[in-house]
Amino acid sequence: MAVTREDACGEEPWGTLEVGESLGILLSVFPGGHKRGVDCTLAAHNCREVEACMAFYLADDDKKDDEVDQLPECGSERTDHCEGNVAKYCETGHNQILHEASYDCTLAGATCVEWQSDSGDRWADCQAPKLQCTDPKMRYCDGTRAVVCGETGGSLSAWVHDCADAWGSHCVTDNGGDAICEGPVVGETQCFDGKDGDGDGKVDCEDSDCRCERGLCDDGIDNDGDGSVDCDDNDCNCN
């Protein structure tokens, strides 16, 4: 829920499930470095408050390093592996020493997988079901949910972010094919669909959330597919 709000507000990009990057896993394994930021984001009423919450992650970064230092050492090289469905993976703490962290991929509805990189490093991570993903760069909406496709260990993996968690937002696909959240709190983000996406009575370029005067209106592209380019399009206010 917290990561959905952070992305919807433009603070952090969505990604696929990764033990070293996914906020829910980081909160579970290293709570000291992430709990204040997550709690703040969950209590926020709007994107301005979410932006202010980001300061907690920076302030608590040393706490995460302290938590890493309390874990068993991996040695001089990565020793990532799966024990059943538990990912055992190396994290760097203070003084660049590797320590072994653990996460049960079952908690995320995922499967632990192992692989070796071209450089010889061993890796272990959680691989989520691929759902409808056919390409690692694919994004799509499934109801209110934004599905983000990627790869884990060379295989397709998808992770789901429910826009409803961002103050009742819904999922829309923008002109670049990306799945994004739109709603009363996060504002209008799809500016060429002929709809009032955030319920403020203003549609597309009439909404101040949409910056149609520049960028999309001087790029030489028919962004909304209506046959009119830039200032020839009624959606653009070029006067």
Number of C-alpha atoms within 10 A of each C-alpha: 17 21 23 26 27 22 20 26 22 14 16 13 11 21 19 23 27 20 23 14 12 15 20 20 20 19 17 12 19 19 18 20 23 23 19 19 23 24 13 17 24 18 12 19 13 16 21 11 14 24 15 13 22 18 12 17 18 13 13 17 13 15 17 20 18 15 17 23 20 12 16 12 18 19 12 10 12 18 18 23 21 21 13 11 18 20 26 24 23 27 20 16 19 12 8 10 16 23 23 21 23 19 21 21 24 14 11 15 11 18 19 22 21 17 16 12 9 7 6 10 12 17 20 25 29 27 27 26 16 19 14 15 18 13 14 18 13 16 21 21 21 14 13 19 23 26 28 25 26 24 18 21 16 9 14 21 25 23 23 20 27 22 27 20 19 29 19 15 24 22 25 25 18 17 14 8 12 16 23 26 32 28 23 17 17 21 22 24 22 25 23 18 14 13 14 20 25 22 14 12 10 16 22 23 20 16 19 12 17 17 17 21 16 13 10 17 21 14 11 12 13 15 18 17 10 9 10 15 20 22 16 13 16 11 21 20 16 14 5
